[in-house]
Amino acid sequence: MLDYNKIKKELQAYKIKEPLIAALYGHRILATQIIHRDFLVLEFLNIFYSHLKTNFNEESVKFIKKPNLVEILFDSDSEKLKEIFENRYKDKFENFNTFLFVINSLKKFQIGLDSVKSEGKFLYPYSFNMLFHNDSSRRNNFTRSGELLYLMVKRSKYFEEFKKLLVKKFSYSKWDKIISLLDDEYFSKEEKLGYLPYKEHFVYDLLVKNLIKVLNLDIPKRDIFYYFNIVMSFFMSFYILSVARKDFYFVVEILNKKSDNVRRKSRETYRMNEEAIIQSIDVYIQKYKIDKKDVKIKNLIEAHRTYLRGILSSRENTNAYRYSISDDFLKTLVLLNVKDKMNVEKFLDIIYQEYRIIISEKHSKMVFELSSYSDFRKNEQRLIKRLKMLGFIEEKSDGDIYIKVSK
């Protein structure tokens, strides 16, 4: 059990309103950022790039600012662009039409909020030079969850390997010269980096091993961002549960039209996992006599749900949450774990051992007792059908079934 009073004193420097949750899980995990999960990856990459240009410390960060680029791309109509061109860029571009063509081309890479305000709008990071901080002082979009992710990655024993691969992939894009013409970057005022309570944790290494797998895929940079989004979101929820309880797992239903033992077990483990989060905090509330009103446990519950939304969490065909795998996450698991081809049983072993995902009869028997496991056999058959629909199944004449990844 952590010494909460000691940690609470350390957290005074962070001016944290809810020190108990920060002491146990980190500062800060908010469900608000997850509405646009791209912000999670963008915040992480912004910190990495900043530290790449300064030093890889765990104490502070200076964000990269590009106000001219933000104004041109997200806060200017055609008349304002003409004025900007005349005042700043007339000697850098052949004419206004060329300037406008460049701006419109860059706008095609916009991600983030679809709003009138420029705040919360970014570019797809085809290189580090396309990264910039574009958030308010209230941190509406960069809520510090990306800082926690950065600290997890930084503390992994695989960090140097990851750093080398990431730098190689994102050091250059064909847009770099254009970006440099439009704006000179500068650093914001130094800020204190987020707080992560554990110097070592098995989840850090699992997270980074999977990010390294993404970087080793032969895919475009935009797809790297996409898979980073999925992997980082999944492991944020995985981390929350790992702090709450050691023996957690995900009983995953391959979507079924009717309820069965798989769905019931999935709903049950979903509820158990969320109860474990509450209990992990209640223990400290009781021991240190903390007022429950000062502890917003709901944020962690919402984070567990929303980080897995569209990945491993669903309410489809039912009014209660359960673990149900999406095509996007299933595809991700295949690409990260199957090099050429692999039999289905081995694949199920890997996702059970590495991701704590239970789909089959074999692994359900290892964790809980049922009078019949036939529904889990059917669940496994539905998985094969899903994989076949996604183009990953190869059936041999002798009846063997393999998961195959085309090159």
PEJO-V189175 format. One record per helix or strand of 2 or more residues. SS is the DSSP state (@ for helix, = for strand). FROM is the first residue (numbers start at 1). LEN is the number of residues. If there is no record, write none. Layout:
ss=SS from=FROM len=LEN
ss=SS from=FROM len=LEN
This chain:
ss=@ from=4 len=11
ss=@ from=19 len=7
ss=@ from=31 len=6
ss=@ from=38 len=16
ss== from=60 len=2
ss== from=64 len=2
ss=@ from=67 len=8
ss=@ from=78 len=12
ss=@ from=96 len=12
ss== from=110 len=3
ss== from=121 len=3
ss=@ from=128 len=3
ss=@ from=145 len=10
ss=@ from=159 len=12
ss=@ from=176 len=7
ss== from=186 len=2
ss== from=191 len=2
ss=@ from=202 len=14
ss=@ from=221 len=24
ss== from=250 len=4
ss=@ from=261 len=27
ss=@ from=292 len=3
ss=@ from=297 len=11
ss== from=313 len=2
ss== from=322 len=3
ss=@ from=327 len=11
ss== from=341 len=3
ss=@ from=344 len=12
ss== from=357 len=2
ss=@ from=361 len=7
ss=@ from=374 len=16
ss== from=393 len=3
ss== from=401 len=4
